[in-house]
Amino acid sequence: MTLPMDDIETLRLRIDETDRRLLETLAARLFHVAEVGRLKMKGAPFLRDLDREARLLARVESIARELGLDPFRATEIFREVIAMSVKVQEETLLDRKVAERALGNAHCVSFQGAEGAYSHLAARKYFGDREGSIEFRGFPTFARALREAEAGAAGYAFLPIENTTAGSINETYDLLRHTELKIVGEEILEVRHCLLGLSGASLLGITRVVSHPQALAQCSRFLAELTGVTAVPFVDTAEAARHVKETGDATLAAIASEEAGQRHGLEILSRDVSDQDENWTRFVVVSALALTPDPRIATKTSLVFSTPHRHGALAHCLNLLDAHGLNLTKLESRPVPRHPWEYLFYVDFEGAETEDAAARAVAALSAECPYLKVLGSYPARTTKKGRVDRLPESTP
């Protein structure tokens, strides 16, 4: 039996009304979460109560079963609610608004690429609680996006720094070493590459694929399996999608996000074409707005240093960090420009630069190293304590 269209439209209106009530309820929940955050500012020694989170998820699963809902998906939804709640409390404890009043363009965020690029999507995720008041500005290069923040034309620059498939993004590391700005945050985004083409195009008819070099590297196995197809580097994934649309060439395809395809009216010829099923990119937020994270927030510190030219120098430096009880989460080496066989070492460790152990360790390193620069201390998203996204255990 087919329902009359007027009955279907009535039901759809009721669904829309229910959706709004769901969002209004979520907004009310986050208001109460912010109030809890303000109470924690007065002396609670913790940010997250992991036992309470576990009890909440167990209760959600039980209620879902009682209501005849899918308990797995209901629990997944509430994991996202918890992630939003953690972010709201972090913002409350950081008291970011006090610092942002000092900078007239704190509402502007610069990134490399165009709307729909992964940097844009990650920036929207990071600033999600303030997106209505944030202006996102895309630029052709990482350096230009950073320069906007250095000049004060943007409050923040949003830069990718590493990917679980293609590794570190060396240009970002080099830019961080030379800027006076600090890393004030990080975000991670699951990258789900799609092969996008014009309406009516077919996978067998594609002869060229355009995308950012990093995206091409992350999809190298998929591209190698396409017979007679040439990979062509392009300035950006979203711009590659725009290029395909503008050329009107059905033999041309782009590797980009589904969102970029939607923005430019392209069809998905193949979904999830990354070499690895789990493909995540980590981004750093860089700003002149130096923030001191509340000690209850899981924090990470990034620094870069060079070592003396003697045997065992790197091991000695790492032992200094270990002696002060610091847990390293990353160690990256980069060659020193114009100095063959000399290296800089980029290190991330858990904790804030202002904490006693970290401060003593950095002071000890400074006394040993010819060069050392702290790149910033910021709320962590890739440590066990700071993680809110559900990541595979192998993700750094």
Stockholm file with secondary structure:
# STOCKHOLM 1.0

chainA/1-396         MTLPMDDIETLRLRIDETDRRLLETLAARLFHVAEVGRLKMKGAPFLRDLDREARLLARVESIARELGLDPFRATEIFREVIAMSVKVQEETLLDRKVAERALGNAHCVSFQGAEGAYSHLAARKYFGDREGSIEFRGFPTFARALREAEAGAAGYAFLPIENTTAGSINETYDLLRHTELKIVGEEILEVRHCLLGLSGASLLGITRVVSHPQALAQCSRFLAELTGVTAVPFVDTAEAARHVKETGDATLAAIASEEAGQRHGLEILSRDVSDQDENWTRFVVVSALALTPDPRIATKTSLVFSTPHRHGALAHCLNLLDAHGLNLTKLESRPVPRHPWEYLFYVDFEGAETEDAAARAVAALSAECPYLKVLGSYPARTTKKGRVDRLPESTP
#=GR chainA/1-396 SS CCCCHHHHHHHHHHHHHHHHHHHHHHHHHHHHHHHHHHHHTTTCSCSCCHHHHHHHHHHHHHHHHHTTCCHHHHHHHHHHHHHHHHHHHHHHHHTHHHHHTTCTTTTEEEEESCTTSHHHHHHHHHTGGGGGGCEEEEESSHHHHHHHHHTTSSSEEEEEEEETTTEECHHHHHHHHHCSCEEEEEEEEECCCEEEECTTCCGGGCCEEEECHHHHHHTHHHHHTSTTCEEEECSCHHHHHHHHHHHTCTTEEEEECHHHHHHTTCEEEEECCCSSSSCEEEEEEEESCCCCCCTTSCEEEEEEEECCSSTTHHHHHHHHHHHTTCCEEEEEEEECTTSTTCEEEEEEEESCTTSHHHHHHHHHHHHHCSEEEEEEEEECSSSTTTCCSCCCTTCC
#=GC SS_cons         CCCCHHHHHHHHHHHHHHHHHHHHHHHHHHHHHHHHHHHHTTTCSCSCCHHHHHHHHHHHHHHHHHTTCCHHHHHHHHHHHHHHHHHHHHHHHHTHHHHHTTCTTTTEEEEESCTTSHHHHHHHHHTGGGGGGCEEEEESSHHHHHHHHHTTSSSEEEEEEEETTTEECHHHHHHHHHCSCEEEEEEEEECCCEEEECTTCCGGGCCEEEECHHHHHHTHHHHHTSTTCEEEECSCHHHHHHHHHHHTCTTEEEEECHHHHHHTTCEEEEECCCSSSSCEEEEEEEESCCCCCCTTSCEEEEEEEECCSSTTHHHHHHHHHHHTTCCEEEEEEEECTTSTTCEEEEEEEESCTTSHHHHHHHHHHHHHCSEEEEEEEEECSSSTTTCCSCCCTTCC
//
